[in-house]
Amino acid sequence: MWRIYSHCVQSGSALKDCVSSYSFSSSFILDLICSELLLQPIISVSSSMYGVSEAQQQGAPVLRRSTFTICCSIQPQYPGGSFQLTFTSSNSAHNYTQPAVNHSAHFLFPAAGSAHQGSYSCVYQLYVFNHTFSSESRLLSITVLDPTPLIIKAVVLPLTLLLVTIALYVYCKENKGRMPCRQKNAELVRYKLGVPAAEEEEEEEEEEEEEEEGAQGAE
């Protein structure tokens, strides 16, 4: 028998703080309904490429053949308990269970593949008051990406830009005595802007005349 002090419950205190042992039997029966006993667990995924991403509607990407970890955690309320990671896809469903250590559990997946693409959720289960209670997290959608386009973007494009820069530097250095690179760039700009060829010829003639006058003045 357990005695529950009604004034304690009405004051808003926790039920476990309002209970004391009762030394004799009683015919009184009190019906209690417990709701929201457990908080909602938190689900997140971490990978070497994208870091940590909490549950969100648009999902979290992981690279194919990369290692990723799904973490299930909950705010401290009661000691113990366990986490069940539920995975569902278009053609399969799996459950993984681990005990809660420091109110969390980590599920490691060493090589991401198409079979890991789907929706994940964490279910926290706790046996208390002679009953098993559970609380489920939000859904986390995992998308497995092909790393090839990312490699091209991260390696090939910067390498191409570096090679073009080196080629322009060498070209300008070799043609330094013949025609300044600045003049080459100006001609290229005029060509892109659609300046007529006649105007270019006039500008070249004016430049040649200025050079001849400068040479005569030097003599």
Residue frames as a rotation matrix with the C-alpha (Angstrom) as fourth column:
MET 1
0.575 0.818 0.000 0.00
0.818 -0.575 0.000 0.00
0.000 0.000 -1.000 0.00
TRP 2
-0.671 -0.718 0.186 1.12
0.719 -0.691 -0.072 3.51
0.181 0.085 0.980 -0.80
ARG 3
0.285 0.738 -0.612 -0.39
0.801 -0.534 -0.270 6.68
-0.526 -0.413 -0.743 0.57
ILE 4
-0.462 -0.345 0.817 -0.65
0.779 -0.598 0.188 9.73
0.424 0.723 0.545 -1.74
TYR 5
-0.395 0.264 -0.880 -1.16
0.585 -0.666 -0.463 13.13
-0.708 -0.698 0.109 -0.16
SER 6
0.296 0.639 0.710 -3.80
0.954 -0.166 -0.248 14.98
-0.041 0.751 -0.659 -2.18
HIS 7
0.885 0.036 -0.464 -2.69
0.111 -0.985 0.136 18.45
-0.452 -0.171 -0.875 -1.09
CYS 8
-0.105 -0.993 -0.047 0.82
-0.025 -0.045 0.999 17.64
-0.994 0.107 -0.020 -2.35
VAL 9
-0.417 0.019 0.909 -0.47
0.839 0.392 0.377 16.60
-0.349 0.920 -0.180 -5.78
GLN 10
0.613 0.756 0.229 -2.73
0.789 -0.575 -0.216 19.65
-0.032 0.313 -0.949 -6.00
SER 11
0.587 -0.454 -0.671 0.20
-0.001 -0.829 0.560 21.93
-0.810 -0.328 -0.487 -5.28
GLY 12
0.864 -0.215 -0.455 1.86
-0.490 -0.156 -0.858 20.76
0.114 0.964 -0.240 -8.53
SER 13
-0.019 -0.906 0.423 4.63
-0.855 0.234 0.463 18.67
-0.518 -0.353 -0.779 -6.98
ALA 14
-0.448 -0.233 -0.863 5.89
-0.717 0.670 0.192 15.53
0.533 0.705 -0.467 -8.69
LEU 15
0.589 0.784 -0.197 3.83
-0.540 0.563 0.625 12.44
0.601 -0.262 0.755 -7.90
LYS 16
0.248 -0.559 -0.791 6.86
0.450 0.790 -0.417 10.54
0.858 -0.252 0.447 -6.62
ASP 17
-0.783 -0.540 0.309 7.39
0.029 -0.528 -0.848 13.29
0.621 -0.655 0.430 -4.02
CYS 18
-0.268 0.787 0.555 3.83
-0.903 -0.406 0.140 12.93
0.336 -0.464 0.820 -2.72
VAL 19
0.515 0.430 -0.742 3.95
-0.273 0.902 0.333 9.17
0.813 0.031 0.582 -1.99
SER 20
-0.384 -0.609 0.695 4.74
-0.908 0.114 -0.402 7.47
0.166 -0.785 -0.597 1.30
SER 21
-0.757 0.062 -0.650 4.44
0.014 0.997 0.078 3.88
0.653 0.050 -0.756 2.48
TYR 22
0.034 0.858 0.513 1.18
-0.894 -0.203 0.398 2.83
0.446 -0.473 0.760 4.16
SER 23
-0.795 -0.527 0.301 1.34
-0.604 0.647 -0.465 0.25
0.050 -0.552 -0.832 6.92
PHE 24
-0.537 0.656 0.531 -2.23
0.083 0.667 -0.740 -1.13
-0.840 -0.353 -0.413 6.66
SER 25
-0.709 0.316 0.630 -4.72
0.705 0.304 0.641 -1.98
0.011 0.899 -0.438 3.96
SER 26
-0.611 0.543 -0.576 -7.36
-0.249 -0.822 -0.512 0.37
-0.752 -0.169 0.637 2.66
SER 27
-0.064 0.693 0.718 -10.51
0.743 0.514 -0.430 0.12
-0.667 0.506 -0.547 0.56
PHE 28
0.563 0.252 -0.787 -9.93
-0.181 -0.892 -0.415 3.47
-0.806 0.376 -0.457 -1.14
ILE 29
0.050 -0.495 0.867 -8.89
0.883 0.428 0.194 3.32
-0.467 0.756 0.459 -4.80
LEU 30
0.315 -0.039 -0.948 -7.41
-0.196 -0.980 -0.025 6.28
-0.929 0.194 -0.317 -6.64
ASP 31
0.553 -0.092 0.828 -7.26
0.783 0.395 -0.480 6.27
-0.283 0.914 0.291 -10.45
LEU 32
0.169 -0.606 -0.778 -4.33
-0.123 -0.796 0.593 8.21
-0.978 -0.005 -0.209 -11.91
ILE 33
0.828 0.018 0.560 -3.72
0.547 0.186 -0.816 9.08
-0.119 0.982 0.144 -15.54
CYS 34
0.099 -0.891 -0.443 -0.12
0.211 -0.416 0.885 9.96
-0.972 -0.181 0.147 -16.43
SER 35
0.862 0.143 0.487 0.56
0.503 -0.118 -0.856 11.91
-0.064 0.983 -0.174 -19.60
GLU 36
0.650 -0.688 0.323 3.81
-0.196 -0.563 -0.803 13.20
0.734 0.459 -0.501 -21.11
LEU 37
0.944 -0.328 -0.030 5.85
0.149 0.345 0.927 11.23
-0.294 -0.879 0.375 -18.65
LEU 38
0.035 -0.973 0.227 8.90
0.754 0.175 0.633 11.37
-0.655 0.149 0.740 -20.94
LEU 39
0.179 -0.101 -0.979 10.31
-0.418 -0.908 0.018 14.22
-0.890 0.406 -0.205 -22.94
GLN 40
0.987 0.160 -0.011 10.79
-0.067 0.351 -0.934 13.86
-0.146 0.923 0.357 -26.68
PRO 41
0.283 -0.941 0.183 14.22
0.534 0.314 0.785 12.46
-0.796 -0.124 0.592 -27.58
ILE 42
0.530 -0.253 -0.810 16.54
-0.619 -0.767 -0.165 14.29
-0.580 0.589 -0.563 -29.97
ILE 43
0.577 -0.346 0.740 17.93
0.606 0.789 -0.103 12.65
-0.548 0.508 0.665 -33.11
SER 44
0.619 -0.467 -0.632 20.99
-0.627 -0.778 -0.040 13.93
-0.473 0.421 -0.774 -35.00
VAL 45
0.847 -0.402 0.347 23.47
0.522 0.751 -0.404 12.65
-0.098 0.523 0.847 -37.57
SER 46
0.539 -0.757 -0.370 27.18
-0.519 -0.644 0.562 13.40
-0.664 -0.112 -0.740 -37.81
SER 47
0.817 -0.374 0.439 29.64
0.571 0.634 -0.522 12.75
-0.083 0.677 0.731 -40.63
SER 48
-0.072 -0.958 -0.277 33.20
0.770 -0.230 0.594 13.78
-0.633 -0.171 0.755 -41.44
MET 49
-0.592 -0.149 0.792 32.02
0.748 -0.467 0.471 15.96
0.299 0.872 0.388 -44.35
TYR 50
-0.108 0.707 0.699 28.96
0.219 -0.668 0.711 17.81
0.970 0.230 -0.083 -43.04
GLY 51
-0.859 -0.236 0.455 29.35
-0.357 -0.361 -0.862 17.76
0.367 -0.902 0.225 -39.25
VAL 52
-0.795 0.596 -0.111 26.25
0.480 0.506 -0.717 17.49
-0.371 -0.624 -0.688 -37.07
SER 53
-0.763 0.640 0.090 22.74
-0.364 -0.539 0.760 18.03
0.535 0.547 0.644 -38.38
GLU 54
-0.762 0.562 0.322 19.66
-0.220 0.243 -0.945 17.92
-0.610 -0.790 -0.061 -36.16
ALA 55
-0.430 0.678 0.596 16.35
0.774 0.617 -0.144 16.53
-0.465 0.399 -0.790 -37.30
GLN 56
-0.498 0.298 -0.814 14.78
-0.428 -0.901 -0.069 18.56
-0.754 0.314 0.576 -40.06
GLN 57
0.500 0.845 0.189 12.20
-0.217 0.333 -0.917 18.09
-0.838 0.418 0.351 -42.78
GLN 58
0.692 -0.199 -0.694 14.55
-0.721 -0.147 -0.677 18.41
0.033 0.969 -0.245 -45.76
GLY 59
0.957 -0.277 -0.089 16.86
0.280 0.960 0.017 15.72
0.081 -0.042 0.996 -44.43
ALA 60
0.501 -0.864 -0.047 20.61
-0.554 -0.362 0.750 15.39
-0.665 -0.349 -0.660 -43.99
PRO 61
0.816 -0.229 -0.532 23.10
-0.421 0.395 -0.816 14.35
0.397 0.890 0.226 -46.73
VAL 62
0.388 -0.781 0.490 25.95
-0.348 0.368 0.862 11.85
-0.853 -0.505 -0.129 -46.27
LEU 63
0.006 -0.490 -0.872 28.52
-0.999 -0.044 0.018 10.77
-0.047 0.871 -0.490 -48.84
ARG 64
0.884 0.289 -0.368 28.48
-0.362 0.920 -0.147 7.29
0.296 0.264 0.918 -50.32
ARG 65
0.440 -0.677 -0.590 30.96
0.488 0.732 -0.476 4.89
0.754 -0.078 0.653 -48.65
SER 66
-0.392 -0.551 0.736 31.56
-0.351 -0.650 -0.674 7.39
0.851 -0.522 0.062 -45.84
THR 67
-0.588 0.132 -0.798 31.13
0.708 0.562 -0.428 6.74
0.392 -0.817 -0.424 -42.11
PHE 68
-0.383 0.499 0.777 28.22
-0.412 -0.845 0.339 8.37
0.827 -0.191 0.530 -40.33
THR 69
-0.857 0.069 -0.510 26.75
0.476 0.485 -0.734 8.16
0.197 -0.872 -0.449 -36.84
ILE 70
-0.030 0.906 0.423 23.18
-0.030 -0.424 0.905 8.69
0.999 0.014 0.040 -35.69
CYS 71
-0.938 -0.325 -0.116 22.88
0.134 -0.033 -0.990 9.93
0.318 -0.945 0.075 -32.11
CYS 72
0.186 0.981 -0.045 19.79
0.308 -0.015 0.951 9.51
0.933 -0.191 -0.305 -29.94
SER 73
-0.854 -0.474 -0.215 19.65
0.368 -0.257 -0.893 11.58
0.368 -0.842 0.394 -26.76
ILE 74
0.299 0.952 0.066 17.17
0.502 -0.215 0.838 12.86
0.812 -0.217 -0.542 -24.20
GLN 75
-0.076 -0.271 0.960 17.19
-0.587 -0.766 -0.263 15.39
0.806 -0.583 -0.101 -21.39
PRO 76
-0.853 -0.329 -0.406 17.94
0.088 0.675 -0.732 13.78
0.515 -0.660 -0.547 -18.00
GLN 77
0.073 0.898 0.433 14.77
-0.772 -0.224 0.595 12.70
0.632 -0.378 0.677 -16.23
TYR 78
0.833 0.199 0.517 15.26
-0.477 0.732 0.486 9.13
-0.282 -0.651 0.705 -15.07
PRO 79
-0.259 -0.963 0.077 18.33
-0.807 0.259 0.531 6.90
-0.532 0.075 -0.844 -14.99
GLY 80
-0.536 -0.056 0.842 18.67
0.154 0.975 0.163 3.97
-0.830 0.217 -0.514 -17.36
GLY 81
0.537 0.782 -0.317 16.40
-0.315 -0.162 -0.935 3.21
-0.782 0.602 0.159 -20.25
SER 82
-0.364 -0.610 0.704 17.25
0.512 0.501 0.698 2.27
-0.778 0.614 0.130 -23.82
PHE 83
-0.104 0.256 -0.961 17.09
-0.681 -0.723 -0.118 3.72
-0.725 0.642 0.250 -27.31
GLN 84
-0.004 0.163 0.987 15.63
0.589 0.798 -0.130 1.99
-0.808 0.581 -0.100 -30.31
LEU 85
-0.532 -0.230 -0.815 16.63
-0.484 -0.707 0.515 3.38
-0.695 0.669 0.265 -33.70
THR 86
0.211 0.719 0.662 13.93
0.377 0.565 -0.734 2.71
-0.902 0.404 -0.152 -36.28
PHE 87
-0.692 -0.468 -0.549 14.78
-0.370 -0.423 0.827 2.81
-0.620 0.775 0.120 -39.98
THR 88
0.244 0.794 0.556 12.24
0.394 0.443 -0.805 2.70
-0.886 0.416 -0.205 -42.78
SER 89
-0.735 -0.402 -0.546 12.69
-0.364 -0.445 0.818 2.94
-0.572 0.800 0.180 -46.55
SER 90
-0.083 0.746 -0.660 10.64
-0.996 -0.084 0.031 2.12
-0.032 0.660 0.750 -49.62
ASN 91
0.337 0.200 -0.920 11.55
-0.500 0.866 0.005 -1.57
0.797 0.459 0.392 -49.48
SER 92
-0.176 -0.433 -0.884 12.86
0.523 0.719 -0.457 -2.37
0.834 -0.543 0.100 -45.98
ALA 93
0.580 0.303 0.756 12.61
-0.491 -0.611 0.621 -1.65
0.650 -0.732 -0.205 -42.25
HIS 94
-0.077 -0.688 -0.721 15.10
0.479 0.609 -0.632 -2.27
0.875 -0.394 0.282 -39.44
ASN 95
0.878 0.275 0.391 15.35
-0.224 -0.486 0.845 -1.71
0.422 -0.829 -0.366 -35.69
TYR 96
-0.134 -0.942 -0.308 18.56
0.340 0.248 -0.907 -1.26
0.931 -0.226 0.287 -33.68
THR 97
0.871 0.486 0.075 18.59
0.051 -0.241 0.969 -1.15
0.489 -0.840 -0.235 -29.86
GLN 98
-0.292 -0.948 -0.128 21.23
0.371 0.010 -0.928 0.14
0.881 -0.319 0.349 -27.45
PRO 99
0.268 0.341 -0.901 21.15
0.963 -0.066 0.261 0.93
0.030 -0.938 -0.346 -23.72
ALA 100
0.775 0.049 0.630 21.14
0.112 -0.992 -0.060 4.59
0.622 0.117 -0.774 -22.76
VAL 101
0.079 -0.820 -0.566 24.56
0.996 0.091 0.007 5.70
0.046 -0.565 0.824 -21.49
ASN 102
-0.738 -0.262 -0.622 24.57
0.410 -0.906 -0.105 9.20
-0.537 -0.332 0.776 -20.05
HIS 103
0.103 0.946 -0.308 21.08
0.082 -0.317 -0.945 9.61
-0.991 0.072 -0.111 -21.54
SER 104
0.334 0.001 -0.943 22.26
-0.882 -0.351 -0.313 8.97
-0.331 0.936 -0.116 -25.11
ALA 105
0.292 -0.268 0.918 23.18
0.258 0.946 0.195 6.23
-0.921 0.180 0.346 -27.58
HIS 106
-0.012 -0.414 -0.910 25.27
-0.820 -0.517 0.246 6.29
-0.572 0.749 -0.333 -30.76
PHE 107
0.608 0.271 0.746 24.59
0.199 0.858 -0.474 4.08
-0.768 0.436 0.468 -33.78
LEU 108
-0.192 -0.831 -0.522 27.60
-0.522 -0.364 0.771 3.78
-0.831 0.420 -0.364 -36.10
PHE 109
0.849 0.368 0.380 27.29
0.160 0.505 -0.848 3.01
-0.504 0.781 0.370 -39.81
PRO 110
0.039 -0.998 -0.056 30.77
0.228 -0.045 0.973 2.42
-0.973 -0.051 0.226 -41.31
ALA 111
-0.919 -0.368 0.145 29.94
0.201 -0.119 0.972 2.64
-0.340 0.922 0.184 -45.04
ALA 112
-0.161 0.906 -0.392 26.97
-0.336 -0.424 -0.841 4.61
-0.928 -0.004 0.373 -46.33
GLY 113
-0.967 -0.069 0.246 25.14
0.193 0.431 0.882 3.10
-0.167 0.900 -0.403 -49.29
SER 114
-0.625 0.780 0.004 21.81
-0.437 -0.354 0.827 3.20
0.647 0.515 0.562 -51.05
ALA 115
-0.152 0.573 -0.806 20.44
0.537 0.732 0.419 0.75
0.830 -0.369 -0.419 -48.45
HIS 116
-0.550 -0.115 -0.827 20.90
0.818 -0.275 -0.505 3.42
-0.170 -0.955 0.245 -45.73
GLN 117
-0.957 0.225 0.186 18.79
-0.141 -0.914 0.382 6.03
0.255 0.339 0.905 -47.50
GLY 118
-0.158 0.945 -0.287 15.47
0.581 0.324 0.747 6.56
0.798 -0.048 -0.600 -45.77
SER 119
0.255 0.388 0.885 13.82
-0.475 -0.747 0.465 7.86
0.842 -0.540 -0.006 -42.60
TYR 120
-0.483 -0.480 -0.732 15.18
0.478 0.556 -0.680 7.37
0.733 -0.679 -0.039 -39.08
SER 121
0.336 0.538 0.773 13.62
-0.486 -0.604 0.632 7.98
0.807 -0.588 0.058 -35.67
CYS 122
-0.783 -0.607 -0.133 14.67
-0.132 0.372 -0.919 7.40
0.607 -0.702 -0.372 -32.07
VAL 123
0.451 0.891 -0.052 12.35
-0.190 0.152 0.970 5.74
0.872 -0.428 0.238 -29.55
TYR 124
-0.647 -0.630 0.430 13.34
-0.529 -0.035 -0.848 6.09
0.549 -0.776 -0.310 -25.90
GLN 125
0.348 0.738 -0.578 11.99
-0.038 0.628 0.778 3.32
0.937 -0.249 0.247 -23.68
LEU 126
-0.659 -0.510 0.554 11.98
-0.537 -0.198 -0.820 3.34
0.528 -0.837 -0.143 -19.89
TYR 127
-0.014 0.599 -0.801 10.64
0.435 0.725 0.534 0.82
0.900 -0.341 -0.271 -17.38
VAL 128
-0.941 -0.218 0.261 9.34
-0.109 -0.534 -0.838 2.74
0.322 -0.817 0.479 -14.36
PHE 129
-0.441 0.789 0.428 6.44
-0.837 -0.188 -0.514 2.33
-0.325 -0.585 0.743 -11.93
ASN 130
-0.421 0.186 0.888 6.08
0.041 0.982 -0.187 -1.29
-0.906 -0.042 -0.421 -13.14
HIS 131
0.738 0.633 0.236 5.26
0.296 0.012 -0.955 -0.09
-0.607 0.774 -0.178 -16.65
THR 132
-0.372 -0.825 0.426 7.20
0.792 -0.042 0.609 0.49
-0.484 0.564 0.669 -19.87
PHE 133
0.629 0.511 -0.586 6.94
0.174 -0.827 -0.534 4.03
-0.757 0.234 -0.610 -21.21
SER 134
-0.227 -0.687 0.690 8.23
0.903 0.117 0.413 5.27
-0.364 0.717 0.594 -24.54
SER 135
0.532 0.292 -0.795 8.69
-0.004 -0.938 -0.347 8.51
-0.847 0.188 -0.498 -26.41
GLU 136
0.285 -0.351 0.892 9.54
0.911 0.389 -0.138 8.97
-0.299 0.852 0.430 -30.10
SER 137
-0.420 -0.553 -0.719 11.64
0.234 -0.832 0.503 11.65
-0.877 0.044 0.479 -31.77
ARG 138
0.461 0.456 -0.762 11.04
-0.595 -0.478 -0.646 13.48
-0.659 0.751 0.050 -35.01
LEU 139
0.794 -0.170 0.583 11.88
0.490 0.747 -0.449 11.83
-0.359 0.643 0.677 -38.32
LEU 140
0.127 -0.822 -0.555 15.33
-0.483 -0.540 0.689 12.35
-0.867 0.180 -0.465 -39.79
SER 141
0.959 0.240 0.152 15.65
0.032 0.443 -0.896 11.76
-0.282 0.864 0.417 -43.53
ILE 142
0.020 -0.999 0.039 19.06
-0.120 0.037 0.992 10.54
-0.993 -0.024 -0.119 -44.75
THR 143
0.962 0.176 -0.209 20.10
-0.212 -0.005 -0.977 11.10
-0.173 0.984 0.033 -48.37
VAL 144
0.247 -0.900 0.360 23.20
0.404 0.433 0.806 9.30
-0.881 -0.054 0.470 -49.71
LEU 145
0.813 -0.006 -0.583 25.11
-0.425 -0.690 -0.586 11.42
-0.398 0.724 -0.563 -52.25
ASP 146
0.723 -0.614 0.317 27.64
0.681 0.559 -0.472 10.43
0.113 0.557 0.823 -54.90
PRO 147
0.456 -0.573 -0.681 30.99
0.347 -0.591 0.728 12.10
-0.820 -0.568 -0.070 -53.98
THR 148
-0.129 -0.596 0.793 32.20
0.966 0.106 0.237 12.43
-0.225 0.796 0.562 -57.61
PRO 149
0.437 0.295 0.850 30.61
0.596 -0.803 -0.028 15.85
0.674 0.518 -0.527 -58.34
LEU 150
0.994 -0.085 -0.068 31.90
0.004 -0.599 0.801 17.18
-0.109 -0.796 -0.595 -55.02
ILE 151
0.253 -0.958 0.134 35.41
0.593 0.263 0.761 15.96
-0.765 -0.113 0.635 -55.82
ILE 152
-0.028 -0.211 0.977 35.27
0.964 -0.264 -0.029 17.70
0.264 0.941 0.211 -59.21
LYS 153
0.741 0.398 0.540 34.09
0.285 -0.916 0.283 20.92
0.607 -0.056 -0.792 -57.62
ALA 154
0.946 -0.324 -0.034 36.65
-0.070 -0.303 0.950 20.82
-0.318 -0.896 -0.309 -54.80
VAL 155
0.156 -0.951 0.268 39.72
0.304 0.304 0.903 19.65
-0.940 -0.059 0.336 -56.76
VAL 156
-0.092 -0.226 0.970 39.41
0.971 0.195 0.138 19.89
-0.221 0.954 0.202 -60.53
LEU 157
0.723 0.452 0.522 38.00
0.593 -0.795 -0.132 23.42
0.355 0.405 -0.842 -60.75
PRO 158
0.854 -0.469 -0.226 40.62
-0.198 -0.694 0.692 25.05
-0.482 -0.546 -0.685 -58.46
LEU 159
-0.008 -0.889 0.458 43.37
0.407 0.415 0.814 23.13
-0.913 0.193 0.358 -60.28
THR 160
0.171 0.151 0.974 42.08
0.984 -0.075 -0.161 24.33
0.049 0.986 -0.161 -63.65
LEU 161
0.967 0.214 0.140 42.01
0.202 -0.975 0.097 27.92
0.157 -0.066 -0.985 -62.41
LEU 162
0.537 -0.837 -0.105 45.58
-0.092 -0.182 0.979 27.58
-0.839 -0.516 -0.175 -61.15
LEU 163
-0.134 -0.593 0.794 46.82
0.761 0.452 0.465 26.22
-0.635 0.667 0.391 -64.48
VAL 164
0.509 0.384 0.771 45.13
0.804 -0.532 -0.265 29.05
0.308 0.754 -0.580 -66.41
THR 165
0.975 -0.165 -0.146 46.70
-0.073 -0.866 0.494 31.63
-0.208 -0.472 -0.857 -64.11
ILE 166
0.172 -0.969 0.177 50.16
0.145 0.203 0.968 30.11
-0.974 -0.141 0.175 -64.57
ALA 167
-0.024 -0.141 0.990 49.72
0.967 0.249 0.058 30.00
-0.254 0.958 0.130 -68.37
LEU 168
0.821 0.364 0.440 48.71
0.472 -0.866 -0.164 33.69
0.322 0.342 -0.883 -68.47
TYR 169
0.784 -0.586 -0.205 51.68
-0.179 -0.529 0.829 34.63
-0.594 -0.613 -0.520 -66.31
VAL 170
-0.083 -0.838 0.539 54.15
0.479 0.441 0.759 32.76
-0.874 0.321 0.365 -68.55
TYR 171
0.233 0.252 0.939 52.58
0.971 -0.117 -0.210 34.23
0.057 0.961 -0.272 -71.69
CYS 172
0.978 0.173 0.119 52.79
0.163 -0.983 0.087 37.77
0.132 -0.066 -0.989 -70.39
LYS 173
0.522 -0.849 -0.084 56.39
-0.100 -0.159 0.982 37.27
-0.847 -0.504 -0.168 -69.24
GLU 174
-0.151 -0.586 0.796 57.51
0.749 0.458 0.479 35.95
-0.645 0.669 0.369 -72.66
ASN 175
0.085 0.287 0.954 55.77
0.913 -0.406 0.041 38.78
0.399 0.868 -0.296 -74.56
LYS 176
0.446 0.074 -0.892 56.82
0.683 -0.673 0.285 41.55
-0.579 -0.736 -0.351 -72.22
GLY 177
-0.483 -0.757 -0.441 59.25
0.237 -0.597 0.766 43.09
-0.843 0.265 0.468 -74.72
ARG 178
-0.815 0.187 0.549 56.90
0.564 0.039 0.825 42.88
0.133 0.982 -0.137 -77.68
MET 179
-0.274 0.814 0.512 53.52
-0.125 -0.558 0.820 44.03
0.954 0.161 0.255 -76.44
PRO 180
-0.840 -0.056 0.540 52.51
-0.532 -0.110 -0.839 44.78
0.106 -0.992 0.063 -72.86
CYS 181
-0.805 0.558 -0.200 49.99
0.576 0.816 -0.044 42.44
0.139 -0.151 -0.979 -71.33
ARG 182
-0.436 0.667 -0.604 47.87
0.220 -0.573 -0.790 45.44
-0.873 -0.477 0.103 -70.43
GLN 183
-0.497 0.224 -0.838 47.50
-0.792 -0.513 0.332 46.23
-0.356 0.829 0.433 -74.12
LYS 184
-0.898 0.162 -0.408 46.61
-0.064 0.871 0.488 42.62
0.435 0.464 -0.772 -74.83
ASN 185
-0.649 0.684 -0.334 43.94
0.679 0.322 -0.660 42.75
-0.344 -0.655 -0.673 -72.17
ALA 186
-0.392 0.504 -0.770 42.58
-0.284 -0.862 -0.420 46.03
-0.875 0.054 0.481 -73.57
GLU 187
-0.691 0.114 -0.714 42.30
-0.710 0.078 0.700 44.48
0.136 0.990 0.027 -77.02
LEU 188
-0.867 0.372 -0.331 40.55
0.377 0.925 0.052 41.48
0.326 -0.080 -0.942 -75.54
VAL 189
-0.505 0.700 -0.506 38.08
0.436 -0.299 -0.849 43.73
-0.745 -0.649 -0.154 -73.72
ARG 190
-0.440 0.324 -0.837 37.38
-0.678 -0.732 0.073 45.73
-0.589 0.599 0.542 -76.86
TYR 191
-0.841 0.100 -0.531 36.80
-0.362 0.625 0.692 42.52
0.401 0.774 -0.490 -78.76
LYS 192
-0.750 0.581 -0.317 34.33
0.662 0.650 -0.374 41.26
-0.011 -0.490 -0.872 -76.13
LEU 193
-0.344 0.630 -0.697 32.52
0.194 -0.678 -0.709 44.60
-0.919 -0.379 0.111 -76.11
GLY 194
0.287 0.495 0.820 32.12
0.863 0.236 -0.446 44.50
-0.415 0.836 -0.360 -79.91
VAL 195
0.225 -0.274 -0.935 34.22
-0.184 -0.954 0.235 47.57
-0.957 0.119 -0.265 -80.81
PRO 196
0.982 0.191 0.001 34.41
-0.031 0.164 -0.986 47.86
-0.188 0.968 0.166 -84.65
ALA 197
0.399 -0.878 0.264 37.64
0.863 0.457 0.215 46.89
-0.309 0.143 0.940 -86.35
ALA 198
0.318 -0.258 0.912 37.95
0.572 -0.715 -0.402 50.34
0.756 0.650 -0.080 -87.98
GLU 199
0.848 0.018 0.530 38.09
-0.359 -0.716 0.599 52.02
0.390 -0.698 -0.600 -84.58
GLU 200
0.779 -0.612 0.138 40.77
0.279 0.535 0.798 49.58
-0.562 -0.583 0.587 -83.49
GLU 201
0.244 -0.714 0.657 42.88
0.957 0.067 -0.283 50.42
0.158 0.697 0.699 -86.57
GLU 202
0.509 -0.025 0.861 42.54
0.109 -0.990 -0.093 54.14
0.854 0.142 -0.501 -85.90
GLU 203
0.942 -0.158 0.296 43.60
-0.324 -0.196 0.926 53.68
-0.089 -0.968 -0.236 -82.30
GLU 204
0.566 -0.779 0.271 46.61
0.665 0.625 0.408 51.61
-0.488 -0.050 0.872 -83.42
GLU 205
0.248 -0.461 0.852 47.65
0.764 -0.447 -0.465 54.30
0.595 0.767 0.242 -85.94
GLU 206
0.733 0.052 0.678 47.40
-0.261 -0.899 0.352 56.99
0.628 -0.435 -0.645 -83.26
GLU 207
0.887 -0.430 0.167 49.55
-0.025 0.317 0.948 54.92
-0.461 -0.845 0.271 -80.93
GLU 208
0.349 -0.791 0.503 52.17
0.926 0.374 -0.055 54.41
-0.145 0.485 0.863 -83.67
GLU 209
0.384 -0.175 0.907 52.25
0.376 -0.867 -0.326 58.15
0.843 0.466 -0.267 -84.41
GLU 210
0.901 -0.037 0.431 52.71
-0.388 -0.510 0.768 58.92
0.192 -0.859 -0.474 -80.73
GLU 211
0.705 -0.684 0.187 55.59
0.410 0.609 0.679 56.46
-0.578 -0.402 0.710 -80.55
GLU 212
0.229 -0.628 0.743 57.29
0.923 -0.102 -0.370 58.02
0.308 0.771 0.557 -83.63
GLU 213
0.580 0.019 0.814 56.91
-0.035 -0.998 0.047 61.53
0.814 -0.056 -0.578 -82.24
GLY 214
0.950 -0.228 0.215 58.37
-0.218 0.015 0.976 60.36
-0.226 -0.974 -0.035 -78.96
ALA 215
0.479 -0.806 0.349 61.34
0.786 0.571 0.240 58.82
-0.392 0.159 0.906 -80.77
GLN 216
0.259 -0.359 0.897 61.96
0.658 -0.614 -0.435 61.99
0.707 0.703 0.077 -82.79
GLY 217
0.803 0.079 0.590 61.80
-0.299 -0.805 0.513 64.12
0.515 -0.589 -0.623 -79.68
ALA 218
0.839 -0.534 0.103 64.35
0.169 0.437 0.883 61.85
-0.517 -0.724 0.457 -78.01
GLU 219
0.261 -0.768 0.585 66.73
0.962 0.161 -0.219 62.28
0.074 0.620 0.781 -80.97
